[in-house]
C-alpha cells in the first residue's frame, strides 16, 4: 500500500519502480563483473606468449593458438556487446525520462487549460440568469417604446387629418369670401368736432 502511495500518479504510464530497479541493479552488477573478468582475461592472455587462457596470473586452461584466438575474440565480442547494450540502455533511459517529463508537462498544460475552461463555463452559467434578466428588461422597454411610437403615429395621423380638413375648410371659406375693391382713400377722414 505504501508503494502505491509513493508512485507518481500523474505520470503516464504509472511507474513500477521497485522490480525494475532491482533487476537493473542486478544486471549492472553482473555486467560489470563480467566486463572486469573478461578484460583481465583478454589482456593477460594476449600478453602471455604461451597459447593459454590466463586470469589473474593463473592459467585457466592450455589450448592451441587457434582456440585461444577464437576464445579471446568471443570474449572480446561479448564484452563489446555488453558495453553497447549498456550505452543503448542508458540512452533509452534518457529518452524515456525526457519523454515522460514532456508528457507530464503536456498533461499539466491540458489540466490547467481544462480547469480554465471549467471556470469559464461556471462563470457563464452564473451570468446566464443575470443576462436573461437584462434581456427581459430590454424587451419590456422595447415594447413600451413601440407602443409609444404607435400612439405618436396615431396622433400624427390625426393631426394630419385635422390639418387637411382645416386646409379644405380654409379653401372653402376662401371661395365664399367677397373681394371688395379697394377705395381710393385709404384713410378715413376724421369727423369734425361739433
DRENTI-528853 format. One record per residue (C-alpha): residue in one letter; x, y, z. Coordinates in steps of 0.1 Angstrom, whole numbers, plus 5000, padded with zeros to 4 digits. Example, Ala and Ser with C-alpha at 12.3 -4.5 7.8 and 13.67 -1.06 7.14 Angstrom:
2
A512349555078 S513749895071 
//
This chain:
194
X500050005000 X502950245008 X504350154974 X501250284956 X501250604977 X504850674967 X504250644930 X503850944909 X500150904899 X500251194874 X502951034852 X501950824823 X502250534824 X502450484862 X505850384872 X506750034885 X509950134902 X510849854927 X511049554903 X512849744876 X515249904900 X516349564915 X516649404880 X518649694867 X521049694897 X521449314893 X522249344856 X524649624861 X526549434887 X526749114866 X527749314835 X530449504854 X531849184869 X531849004836 X533449314819 X536249324845 X536948954843 X536748944805 X539049244803 X541649084826 X541448754806 X541948924773 X544749154784 X546648884803 X546148614777 X547448844749 X550548954769 X551448594777 X553448424748 X552048074756 X548847964740 X546747954772 X543848154788 X545148334819 X543248514847 X544948704875 X548248534866 X546948184868 X546447964838 X542747864834 X543547614806 X546047554779 X544947544743 X546147564708 X546847914693 X543747894671 X541347804700 X542948084721 X542348334693 X538748224689 X538148224726 X539648574731 X537748704701 X534448564715 X535148714749 X536049054733 X532849034712 X530648974742 X532449244761 X531749484732 X528149364732 X527749434769 X529249784765 X526949854735 X523949734754 X524849944785 X525250254763 X522050194744 X520150134777 X521550454791 X520450644760 X517050484761 X516550564798 X517450934790 X514950944761 X512350784783 X512951034810 X512651324786 X509551174771 X508051134805 X508751494815 X507351614782 X504151404787 X503851534823 X504351894811 X501651844784 X499351674809 X499851964832 X499052214804 X495952024795 X494752014831 X495352384835 X493552454803 X490652234813 X490452404847 X490352744829 X487652624806 X485652484835 X485952814854 X484853004823 X481852764819 X480952814856 X481253194852 X479053184821 X476452964840 X476453224868 X475953504843 X473153354822 X470253434846 X471553784851 X471853834813 X468453684808 X467053934833 X468754224813 X467354084781 X463854074795 X464154434808 X465354544774 X462454364757 X459954534781 X461554874773 X461354804736 X457654704738 X456955034757 X458855234731 X456955064703 X453655134720 X454555494725 X455755524688 X452355374678 X450555634699 X452655914684 X452055774649 X448255784656 X448456134669 X450456244639 X447956084616 X445056254635 X446956594633 X447556544596 X443856464590 X442856764611 X445356984592 X444056854558 X440456914570 X441457274581 X443057334548 X439957214530 X437757444552 X440157734545 X439857674508 X436057654511 X435957974531 X438258154508 X435858064479 X432958224499 X434758554506 X433858854486 X436759054475 X435959424478 X437759674456 X439959904475 X438760254479 X440860544468 X441060694501 X442860454521 X442460654553 X439160764567 X438661134571 X438361254606 X434961384617 X434661744625 X434161834661 X430861984670 
//
